[in-house]
Amino acid sequence: MRLKVLACKVLTRELGFLSASCPNYLDITWLRQGYHDEPDRLRSILQECIDKIDSGDDPFSCGEHVGDFDAIVLGYGLCSNGICGVSSKRYPIVVPRAHDCVTLFLGSKERYREIFDKTGGGVFWYTPGWIENSLVPSEETYRKKLAAYTQKYGEENAEYLMEMEQKWMEDYSAVAYVEMPGIHYPDYRGYSRECAKFLGWDHREFSGDDTLLHDLIAGNWDEERFLIIPPGKTCEQSFKNDIIKVAD
């Protein structure tokens, strides 16, 4: 198959590794991490990309078969409903059944649910892609933000802003580092341990599972793990175990 992949940059190393041995032709466009915090913007950017793919005017594609795809694959989970509402006039869109990218790193929504139930939530997930492409909670992030706020608002106001901004962390108690199999990227386990120490959180490590990512680009799209959105249709949250469904 010929697949057009739109994926968050936090998956760069994992999807890059898997794509090297994938039998399908893959045309991958990477989108900046962080849009899940702005779901309306994520939806708008994804739709803009899809519209260009539909028209054959995708500036990121190359080769004589530009626009000639069997499907559009999204390297995203539900991501705060950021993928809900996107639609292709020309191609089916394939989406993994996942609330967010952590499911993609752990291999299934069931395993994610199992770990969530065991830990009671309150876990902030660290992967090489997250560490390299976002400001994960860390001493380095704290100092960078404090310096920026101090320069802009003064020392006293900066400290107050940091205190307010860090309040969301009260819901977290652990750093969880995911080690993916077979991928030889920089080992950030030491870095994640340092982050946990600085934050006063527990540190946990989990083995990753690339099965879901592998099957996403290999075209092994069973209904239990993937949703195929027909051309002209879109998806919405199902509020059930299957997470997403084709919208009526």
C-alpha positions as CSV (number, residue, x, y, z in Angstrom):
1,M,0.0,0.0,0.0
2,R,0.9,3.7,-0.4
3,L,0.2,5.5,2.9
4,K,0.3,9.2,3.7
5,V,1.2,9.5,7.4
6,L,0.5,12.6,9.5
7,A,2.2,12.1,12.9
8,C,3.2,14.0,16.0
9,K,7.0,14.5,16.3
10,V,7.1,12.7,19.6
11,L,6.8,9.5,17.5
12,T,9.8,10.4,15.2
13,R,12.3,7.8,16.5
14,E,9.8,5.0,16.9
15,L,8.0,5.4,13.6
16,G,11.3,6.2,11.9
17,F,12.7,2.9,13.1
18,L,9.7,0.9,12.1
19,S,9.3,2.5,8.7
20,A,12.7,1.3,7.7
21,S,11.5,-2.3,7.6
22,C,7.8,-1.5,6.6
23,P,6.7,-3.1,3.3
24,N,4.4,-0.2,2.5
25,Y,5.4,3.0,0.9
26,L,5.2,5.7,3.6
27,D,5.1,9.4,3.0
28,I,5.4,10.9,6.5
29,T,4.7,14.5,7.5
30,W,5.8,15.4,11.1
31,L,3.8,17.9,13.0
32,R,5.1,19.9,16.0
33,Q,4.5,18.5,19.4
34,G,2.1,20.4,21.7
35,Y,-1.0,20.8,19.6
36,H,-2.9,18.4,21.9
37,D,-2.9,21.4,24.4
38,E,-4.8,23.3,21.7
39,P,-7.2,20.8,20.2
40,D,-9.0,23.3,18.0
41,R,-5.6,24.3,16.5
42,L,-4.6,20.6,16.1
43,R,-7.9,19.9,14.2
44,S,-7.4,22.9,12.0
45,I,-3.8,22.0,11.1
46,L,-4.7,18.4,10.4
47,Q,-7.6,19.4,8.2
48,E,-5.4,21.8,6.3
49,C,-2.9,19.0,5.7
50,I,-5.6,16.6,4.6
51,D,-7.2,19.2,2.2
52,K,-3.8,19.6,0.5
53,I,-3.4,15.8,0.3
54,D,-6.9,15.5,-1.3
55,S,-6.0,18.1,-3.9
56,G,-2.6,16.6,-4.7
57,D,-1.0,19.9,-3.5
58,D,0.7,18.5,-0.4
59,P,4.0,20.4,-0.3
60,F,5.6,17.7,1.9
61,S,5.1,14.9,-0.7
62,C,7.5,14.0,-3.4
63,G,7.7,11.7,-6.4
64,E,5.6,11.0,-9.4
65,H,2.8,9.5,-7.4
66,V,2.0,12.6,-5.4
67,G,-1.5,12.4,-4.1
68,D,-1.8,8.7,-5.1
69,F,-2.5,7.0,-1.7
70,D,-4.5,4.1,-0.4
71,A,-5.2,5.8,2.9
72,I,-4.2,8.6,5.3
73,V,-2.8,7.4,8.6
74,L,-2.8,9.5,11.7
75,G,-0.1,9.1,14.2
76,Y,-2.3,10.5,17.0
77,G,-4.7,9.4,19.6
78,L,-7.9,11.2,20.5
79,C,-5.6,14.0,21.9
80,S,-8.2,16.1,23.7
81,N,-10.6,15.5,20.8
82,G,-8.2,17.3,18.5
83,I,-8.7,14.7,15.7
84,C,-12.5,14.8,15.9
85,G,-14.0,16.6,13.0
86,V,-11.2,16.0,10.4
87,S,-12.3,14.5,7.2
88,S,-10.9,13.5,3.7
89,K,-13.0,13.8,0.6
90,R,-10.8,11.4,-1.2
91,Y,-9.2,8.9,1.1
92,P,-10.1,6.7,4.2
93,I,-8.4,7.9,7.3
94,V,-7.0,5.4,9.8
95,V,-6.8,6.2,13.5
96,P,-5.5,4.0,16.4
97,R,-8.0,3.6,19.2
98,A,-6.1,5.6,21.8
99,H,-6.8,8.5,24.1
100,D,-3.2,9.8,23.6
101,C,0.2,8.8,22.4
102,V,1.1,6.9,25.6
103,T,-1.1,4.0,24.3
104,L,1.0,4.0,21.1
105,F,4.1,3.6,23.2
106,L,2.6,0.9,25.5
107,G,1.1,-1.2,22.7
108,S,-2.6,-1.2,23.5
109,K,-5.3,0.7,25.2
110,E,-5.9,-2.3,27.5
111,R,-2.3,-2.1,28.8
112,Y,-2.5,1.6,29.3
113,R,-5.7,1.1,31.3
114,E,-4.1,-1.6,33.4
115,I,-1.1,0.5,34.3
116,F,-3.3,3.5,35.0
117,D,-5.5,1.4,37.4
118,K,-2.4,0.0,39.2
119,T,-0.7,3.4,39.6
120,G,-3.9,5.3,40.4
121,G,-3.1,7.9,37.7
122,G,-0.8,10.8,38.6
123,V,1.9,9.6,36.3
124,F,3.7,11.8,33.8
125,W,5.1,9.8,30.9
126,Y,8.6,10.4,29.6
127,T,9.9,9.0,26.3
128,P,12.9,10.1,24.1
129,G,10.5,11.9,21.8
130,W,8.8,13.7,24.6
131,I,12.1,14.7,26.1
132,E,13.5,15.9,22.8
133,N,10.4,17.7,21.5
134,S,8.7,19.2,24.6
135,L,9.4,21.0,27.9
136,V,8.9,18.0,30.2
137,P,8.8,18.8,33.9
138,S,12.4,19.2,34.9
139,E,14.9,21.5,36.7
140,E,16.0,22.6,33.2
141,T,12.5,23.5,32.2
142,Y,11.8,25.3,35.5
143,R,15.0,27.4,35.2
144,K,14.3,28.3,31.6
145,K,10.8,29.5,32.3
146,L,11.8,31.3,35.5
147,A,14.6,33.2,33.6
148,A,12.2,34.2,30.8
149,Y,9.5,35.4,33.3
150,T,12.1,37.3,35.3
151,Q,13.4,39.1,32.3
152,K,9.8,40.0,31.2
153,Y,8.0,40.6,34.5
154,G,10.6,41.1,37.2
155,E,11.9,38.6,39.9
156,E,8.9,38.9,42.3
157,N,6.3,38.5,39.6
158,A,8.2,35.7,38.0
159,E,8.2,33.6,41.2
160,Y,4.5,34.1,41.6
161,L,3.8,33.2,38.0
162,M,5.9,30.0,38.4
163,E,4.1,29.1,41.5
164,M,0.7,29.4,39.8
165,E,1.9,27.6,36.7
166,Q,3.2,24.6,38.6
167,K,-0.1,24.0,40.4
168,W,-1.2,21.4,37.8
169,M,1.7,19.3,39.0
170,E,0.0,18.7,42.3
171,D,-2.0,16.0,40.6
172,Y,1.1,14.0,39.7
173,S,3.4,11.9,41.9
174,A,5.6,9.9,39.5
175,V,7.8,10.0,36.4
176,A,7.3,7.0,34.2
177,Y,9.9,6.3,31.6
178,V,9.1,4.1,28.6
179,E,11.9,2.0,27.1
180,M,11.0,0.9,23.6
181,P,12.3,-2.5,22.3
182,G,15.0,-2.7,19.6
183,I,15.4,1.1,19.2
184,H,18.9,2.3,19.9
185,Y,18.4,5.9,20.7
186,P,20.0,8.0,23.5
187,D,19.2,6.5,26.9
188,Y,17.2,9.1,28.8
189,R,16.5,7.0,31.9
190,G,19.1,8.8,33.9
191,Y,17.6,12.1,32.8
192,S,14.1,11.0,33.8
193,R,15.5,9.9,37.2
194,E,17.0,13.4,37.7
195,C,13.7,14.9,36.8
196,A,11.8,12.7,39.4
197,K,14.3,13.7,42.1
198,F,14.0,17.4,41.3
199,L,10.2,17.1,41.4
200,G,10.0,15.0,44.5
201,W,8.2,12.3,42.5
202,D,8.6,8.5,42.4
203,H,10.5,7.1,39.3
204,R,9.1,4.1,37.4
205,E,10.2,2.4,34.3
206,F,8.0,0.4,31.8
207,S,8.9,-1.6,28.8
208,G,7.4,-0.2,25.6
209,D,5.6,-2.2,23.0
210,D,5.7,-1.2,19.3
211,T,3.0,-3.6,18.1
212,L,0.3,-0.9,17.7
213,L,2.7,1.5,15.8
214,H,4.0,-1.4,13.7
215,D,0.5,-2.4,12.7
216,L,-0.6,1.2,12.1
217,I,1.8,1.6,9.2
218,A,1.8,-2.0,8.1
219,G,-1.9,-1.9,7.4
220,N,-3.0,-4.5,9.9
221,W,-6.1,-2.6,10.8
222,D,-8.5,-4.8,12.8
223,E,-11.6,-3.1,14.1
224,E,-10.7,-3.7,17.8
225,R,-7.6,-1.5,17.6
226,F,-8.2,0.9,14.7
227,L,-10.9,3.0,13.3
228,I,-11.2,3.5,9.5
229,I,-13.0,6.6,8.7
230,P,-14.6,6.5,5.2
231,P,-14.1,9.4,2.7
232,G,-16.5,12.2,3.5
233,K,-17.0,11.0,7.1
234,T,-15.4,12.1,10.3
235,C,-14.9,10.7,13.9
236,E,-16.1,11.6,17.3
237,Q,-15.4,10.4,20.9
238,S,-17.5,7.3,21.7
239,F,-17.2,7.5,25.5
240,K,-16.9,3.8,25.5
241,N,-14.0,1.3,25.5
242,D,-13.5,1.7,21.8
243,I,-12.7,5.4,22.4
244,I,-13.7,6.7,18.9
245,K,-16.3,6.1,16.3
246,V,-17.4,7.3,12.9
247,A,-19.7,10.3,13.5
248,D,-23.3,10.0,12.4
